[in-house]
């Protein structure tokens, strides 16, 4: 383990991606972060497929059309790729690390709220629950655990970043569904 490493040093190590520069455990963390938007895409595809083929939109706190939902998850998916692969858009590697950790935290919390809890409450399949449990939960757990072990953040900073990511996700759901609502012209 590298211990406490400055953000710029970590960024340089990731940029070079040489086996002698990045230890295997850090390389695994780096790869998991880059895998996350692809897992998120698969998760969104499962949700969209289920909603379009079963007309299950009623588990949301409000009713959404399939077209509105497709627009919202498409925007969310694109944003996920930008957050992870748009590293050059950040002024510092610290901003990048906060963003990626918040994104991971948002998806981690999303496994439970609404997917797992709604499936348990309704005792039925809910759109997205399978990919949430099989893909999102293991990947985000690994990313957050590795972030915790790296001591990049204090425990308080990590918890706040995860919660902030979750709250941001809830806000973005409303914004993206609103965009879908306007675009579909309902």
C-alpha positions as CSV (number, residue, x, y, z in Angstrom):
1,X,0.0,0.0,0.0
2,X,1.3,3.4,-0.8
3,X,0.0,5.1,2.3
4,X,-0.8,8.7,2.3
5,X,0.2,10.0,-1.2
6,X,-0.4,13.5,-2.5
7,X,-3.2,13.8,-5.1
8,X,-0.7,15.1,-7.8
9,X,1.7,12.2,-7.1
10,X,-1.2,9.7,-7.4
11,X,-2.4,11.4,-10.6
12,X,1.1,11.2,-12.1
13,X,1.3,7.5,-11.2
14,X,-2.0,6.7,-12.8
15,X,-1.0,8.7,-15.9
16,X,2.1,6.7,-16.4
17,X,0.4,3.4,-15.6
18,X,3.7,1.5,-15.5
19,X,3.7,-1.7,-13.4
20,X,6.8,-0.5,-11.5
21,X,5.1,2.9,-10.7
22,X,1.6,1.7,-9.7
23,X,1.3,-1.1,-7.3
24,X,-1.1,-3.9,-8.2
25,X,-3.7,-2.9,-5.5
26,X,-3.7,0.7,-6.8
27,X,-4.0,-0.6,-10.4
28,X,-7.0,-2.7,-9.4
29,X,-8.6,0.5,-7.9
30,X,-7.9,2.5,-11.0
31,X,-9.4,-0.3,-13.2
32,X,-12.5,-0.6,-11.1
33,X,-13.1,3.2,-11.3
34,X,-12.9,3.0,-15.1
35,X,-15.2,-0.1,-15.2
36,X,-17.9,1.8,-13.2
37,X,-19.5,3.7,-16.1
38,X,-19.8,0.5,-18.1
39,X,-21.5,-1.3,-15.2
40,X,-23.7,1.8,-14.8
41,X,-24.6,1.5,-18.5
42,X,-25.6,-2.1,-18.1
43,X,-27.6,-1.2,-15.0
44,X,-29.4,1.6,-16.9
45,X,-30.0,-0.8,-19.8
46,X,-31.7,-3.3,-17.5
47,X,-33.9,-0.6,-16.0
48,X,-34.9,0.7,-19.3
49,X,-35.5,-2.7,-20.8
50,X,-37.7,-3.7,-17.9
51,X,-39.6,-0.4,-17.8
52,X,-40.2,-0.5,-21.6
53,X,-41.2,-4.1,-21.6
54,X,-43.2,-4.4,-18.4
55,X,-44.6,-0.8,-18.1
56,X,-43.3,-0.7,-14.5
57,X,-43.0,3.0,-13.9
58,X,-45.2,3.1,-10.8
59,X,-42.5,2.4,-8.2
60,X,-41.2,5.9,-8.7
61,X,-42.6,8.5,-6.3
62,X,-44.2,9.9,-9.4
63,X,-45.3,8.5,-12.8
64,X,-42.8,8.7,-15.7
65,X,-43.2,7.6,-19.3
66,X,-40.8,5.1,-20.8
67,X,-39.6,7.9,-23.2
68,X,-39.0,10.3,-20.3
69,X,-37.1,7.6,-18.4
70,X,-34.9,6.7,-21.4
71,X,-33.9,10.4,-21.8
72,X,-33.1,10.6,-18.1
73,X,-31.0,7.5,-17.9
74,X,-29.2,8.4,-21.1
75,X,-28.2,11.7,-19.7
76,X,-27.1,10.0,-16.5
77,X,-25.1,7.5,-18.4
78,X,-23.3,10.1,-20.5
79,X,-22.6,12.1,-17.3
80,X,-21.1,9.0,-15.7
81,X,-18.6,8.6,-18.6
82,X,-17.7,12.2,-18.5
83,X,-17.1,12.2,-14.7
84,X,-14.8,9.2,-14.9
85,X,-13.0,9.6,-18.3
86,X,-13.0,13.4,-18.3
87,X,-10.1,13.6,-15.9
88,X,-8.5,16.5,-17.8
89,X,-11.6,18.6,-17.1
90,X,-10.7,18.8,-13.4
91,X,-8.3,21.4,-12.1
92,X,-6.7,19.1,-9.5
93,X,-6.6,15.4,-9.0
94,X,-8.3,16.0,-5.6
95,X,-11.4,17.3,-7.5
96,X,-11.3,14.2,-9.6
97,X,-11.0,11.9,-6.6
98,X,-13.9,13.7,-4.8
99,X,-16.1,13.4,-7.9
100,X,-15.3,9.7,-8.6
101,X,-15.9,8.9,-4.9
102,X,-19.2,10.8,-4.9
103,X,-20.3,9.0,-8.1
104,X,-19.4,5.7,-6.6
105,X,-21.2,6.6,-3.4
106,X,-24.3,7.6,-5.3
107,X,-24.4,4.3,-7.1
108,X,-23.7,2.4,-3.9
109,X,-26.6,4.0,-2.2
110,X,-28.8,3.6,-5.3
111,X,-28.4,-0.2,-4.9
112,X,-30.4,0.1,-1.6
113,X,-32.5,3.1,-2.3
114,X,-34.7,2.3,-4.3
115,X,-33.7,-1.0,-5.9
116,X,-33.2,-3.5,-3.1
117,X,-35.7,-1.9,-0.7
118,X,-38.4,-1.7,-3.2
119,X,-37.9,-5.3,-4.3
120,X,-38.1,-6.4,-0.7
121,X,-41.1,-4.2,0.0
122,X,-43.1,-5.3,-3.0
123,X,-41.7,-8.9,-2.9
124,X,-41.2,-8.7,-6.7
125,X,-38.6,-7.9,-9.3
126,X,-38.0,-4.2,-9.7
127,X,-36.3,-2.7,-12.7
128,X,-32.5,-2.6,-12.1
129,X,-32.3,-4.7,-9.0
130,X,-30.3,-7.6,-10.7
131,X,-27.6,-5.5,-12.1
132,X,-27.5,-3.3,-9.0
133,X,-26.7,-6.4,-6.9
134,X,-24.5,-8.2,-9.4
135,X,-22.5,-5.3,-10.9
136,X,-23.0,-2.0,-9.0
137,X,-22.7,-3.3,-5.5
138,X,-19.5,-5.2,-5.8
139,X,-17.7,-2.6,-7.9
140,X,-18.7,0.4,-5.8
141,X,-18.0,-1.5,-2.6
142,X,-14.5,-2.3,-3.9
143,X,-13.9,1.3,-5.0
144,X,-15.1,2.8,-1.7
145,X,-13.1,0.2,0.3
146,X,-9.9,1.0,-1.6
147,X,-10.5,4.7,-1.2
148,X,-11.0,4.2,2.5
149,X,-7.8,2.1,2.7
150,X,-5.8,4.7,0.7
151,X,-6.4,7.4,3.4
152,X,-7.0,9.9,0.6
153,X,-9.9,11.2,2.7
154,X,-10.5,11.2,6.4
155,X,-13.4,9.0,7.5
156,X,-15.6,12.1,7.9
157,X,-14.7,13.4,4.4
158,X,-15.4,10.0,2.9
159,X,-18.8,9.7,4.5
160,X,-19.7,13.3,3.5
161,X,-18.6,12.7,-0.1
162,X,-20.7,9.5,-0.3
163,X,-23.7,11.2,1.1
164,X,-23.2,14.3,-1.1
165,X,-23.0,11.9,-4.1
166,X,-26.3,10.3,-3.1
167,X,-28.0,13.7,-2.6
168,X,-26.6,14.9,-5.9
169,X,-28.0,11.8,-7.6
170,X,-31.4,12.4,-6.2
171,X,-31.3,16.0,-7.4
172,X,-30.1,14.9,-10.9
173,X,-32.9,12.4,-11.1
174,X,-35.4,15.2,-10.8
175,X,-33.5,17.4,-13.3
176,X,-33.0,14.7,-15.9
177,X,-36.6,13.4,-15.6
178,X,-37.7,17.1,-16.0
179,X,-35.6,17.4,-19.2
180,X,-37.2,14.1,-20.4
181,X,-40.6,15.5,-19.5
182,X,-40.0,18.7,-21.5
183,X,-38.4,16.8,-24.4
184,X,-41.2,14.3,-24.7
185,X,-43.7,17.1,-24.5
186,X,-46.0,15.5,-22.0
